[in-house]
Amino acid sequence: MTDQSKIRNFCIIAHIDHGKSTLADRIIEMTGLLTSREMQAQVLDNMDLERERGITIKAQAVRTVYRAKDGEEYMFNLIDTPGHVDFNYEVSRSLAACDGAILVVDAAQGIEAQTLANVYLALDHNLDVMPVINKIDLPSADPQRVINEIEDVIGIEAQDAPLISAKTGLHVDQVLEQVIEKIPAPGGDASAPLQALIFDSLYDSYKGVIVFCRIMEGSVKKGTQIRMMATGAKAEVVEVGYFGAGQFIPCQELSAGMVGYLTASLKNVKDTRVGDTITDNERPCENPLPGYKKVNPMVYCGMYPADGAKYPDLRDALEKLQLNDASLQFEPETSVALGFGFRCGFLGLLHLEIIQERLEREYNLDLVTTAPGVVYKVHKTNGEVMELTNPANLPDPSEIEYMEEPMVSAEIMVTTEFIGPIMQLCEERRGVYLGMEYMEETRALLKYDLPLNEIIYDFFDALKSRSRGYASFDYEWKEYVRSELVKLDILVNHEEVDALSFIVHAQTAYERGRKMCEKLKQEIPRHLFEIPIQAAIGSKIIARETVKAMRKDVLAKCYGGDITRKKKLLEKQKEGKKRMRQVGNVEIPQKAFMSVLKLDEN
Amino acid sequence: MRGIGIYVHIPFCAAKCAYCDFLSFVADADTREHYVNSLLQEIEQWEDRGDFVPTVFFGGGTPSVLPPESIARILNKIREKFAVAPDAEISIECNPGTLDAEKLRIYRQAGINRLSMGLQSADNRELRLLGRIHTWEDFLQNFDLAREAGFDNLNVDLISALPGQTTQSWRATLQKVLKLCPEHLSAYSLMIEEGTPFFEKYGQEAAKKQKGEECRFLPSEEEELRMYHCTSKLLREHGYQRYEISNYALRGKECRHNCGYWERREYKGFGLGAASLMRERRFSNTRRMERYLRGEWDAAEPEVLGIKEQMEETMFLGLRMNRGVDLHAFRERYGIDALRVYGAVIARLQRQGLVYCRGDRLWLSEKGFDVGNYVFSEFLL
């Protein structure tokens, strides 16, 4: 049985690019993966490891062993947290599995928006935060300024923060020593009823679902009858173990204070929701751990196979991805323009992009994606409230009492010279100004409430371009607010294209409609007839562009020698047509459906 | 008897024109002589099938920049290897300013009976813009020389849609040429081709035009269309029948050689980069001069045309001609009714008013001619 006082469970938090992964690599490198006592067991288990080869785990957690300067061996569980706001809930559950956090701050750049968001999240979970100043080898490094900033802005002691270079390994040993000193050992009673927190899970075709957990109370081993307290799923534990570097290493038992994994012939990650509490079915704990919630998708879009015949392939691929990603939702939908596809729900735009990319790369699918939208609440005159995820389902305006849209609280860190442009951007996106704090003379933190539907398009790109890349941005869910929303329809040659409809604020509808029409004019090739492209709210046309008719298009010269080459030109013309969707008489290129996602500023 | 057409490519010019992307260049007399020798060898080594040859065509480039004796030698070599018909159509392309009475005499003596003259425009300002080496007056003089030498089958090449050109100035060119009563007229629309000085100058405009937008120098698509309609109307009034998209002739004076391309008759090309269609294979000679001069004439693997490709070609080449595609011949040749293969496409194109289908014939409407590429691409399977 491992002595709890020799365990440290911690994570590393940082703004993107401040050196989180590099420091993690360095820590793993400078510690061992096994205690000397375990060396024996490892060798004996080699056969099993062989058998399990081929399993790759997400770099979610790793256990290392550190021989400290006091001569004692400590067990470090380093838990990696996803670094994006889309996965805020997952981050919070990972933090809940830790007792402390290493805060990495770039010695040149100082505190950024994500740094703050992550620190607050860590403090909310009562973690002890231990600052580390990284990249002190940079010429522009100013560690003392950053130390003062940490103390002033966050309010934690930072004078003795190790000044390191994770890249070269400089002073990383100080970090290891401070982990022992400053991060508390876990508590918990190994003989109490089992209470374990799920902070991640993944599906493996060989072992089934592998649950990543932190044991808070009690212990678990092979044969324990477990129950997930929120989902109610029950199973018998098949294996428990801990995380080697890229490997699962089975062990006898996991007990209070430990971080590890268990498998229990569970077939679906839906049964093992992140944040749920595992207990012993025969000797359950009294209460589940606090903080569990079922995460709901925030962003929806339609996904269609470019080739209609690939519909079953898309369904299979989505099902496979869902095995590993309980927050991905989808249901079949049909579009007049795009045929059969799925309406998919995501945690955020990044999540959407990741899924889209995996479908295209790992499953070789060519996709047409419609403009992403958020979940609106439609209060109908009959008192019903519907959650609208697809603009096509918006009831008739006469049936709508009012609508609500989701708002987020956003924090934008920006150098003072760009405050003007960034404030202007936020105003354009219907932001509600909450306040501004100066971090130091040259940098400020802007606080805004922003409608989610204004930031799921190209807000991030706009932010970067208007601050020459200097602004950093973070947001969290706030609330639903009542809003003047309208459905903007796009008519191509007088026919409504359902896949191009979207919900927009009445104030910005005109501008959006105009941009959509301009963009579509560029994307839709000329036909033999003139094609009006119109944006409409209800029966009112608010913008119009025209794709001129193709009047003359013929290869004047076609001599013998040219025939092969000319045929290639014709083939190109024909091939282009295959990638089009027929709407009425008009052929719309598939990329037109997606290009409208980026209604660039210029 | 089907026979094969023979094409001979002469890739030399006195000067390279600003719009031209054909395989041609300026070369010294040595290279030209060396080339003719290699060409003679290429013809010599061609596996003699003793084929019947109803047409020979010297194209380029500007074949008339060669000494006329070279042309005569090449033609003699062809007569040695093939059964050139007594009434064969033997054409040569030539540029105004490169002809004289002696040259024309030798051509006739060698058996050449059709001249194709690259005039391009009757407006000296436009000729300069195109980078042509001759004036309208040079052309007039050469044209008269040709008549005097006894040529009774003359073609004049013209290009419309030039930068700055209007339908009016185009009509003026046509009218000036019509006064000379050539037997045949080819009227092409200018294409801005990559790799030419014109592309540097007008490439961006051409892209705008492609989208239907107005341009500063190039005539708009609408204007170009008016020019095209003006051509067919004016020439019809003067007794010329449009028999292909860009080709017009007095009755019986259609270019038999070029018709062969659109009817998919076999042809063998000799010379640099020359293309051939033999036994349902399309293949080309090397386009690299140094290889050609070394006697490494042929280039890549032939493209073997399956039934599908043959059917496609029959349709999109046949439709280029006014008389269109003979569906009866299609059925005979491929053992399947064209309507079984293309029924849906033909019905749609008929509804759009782009083709007519009566009896056993399918042909383009006026509107179909305007947007031929769209119609042709529909026939790719």
Interface residues (C-beta under 8 A of the other chain):
Chain A: R526 L528 V547 K548 A549 M550 R551 K552 D553 V554 L555 A556 K557 C558 Y559 G560 G561 D562 I563 T564 K567 L569 L570 E571 Q573 K574 K577
Chain B: G5 Y7 H9 G59 Y188 S189 M191 K211 G212 E221 E222 E224 L225 Y228 I245 S246 N258 G260 Y261 W262 Y267 G269 G273 A274 A275 L277 R282 S284 E303 E312 E313 F316 L317 R320 Q352 L354 F369 D370 V371 G372 N373 Y374 F376 S377 E378 L380
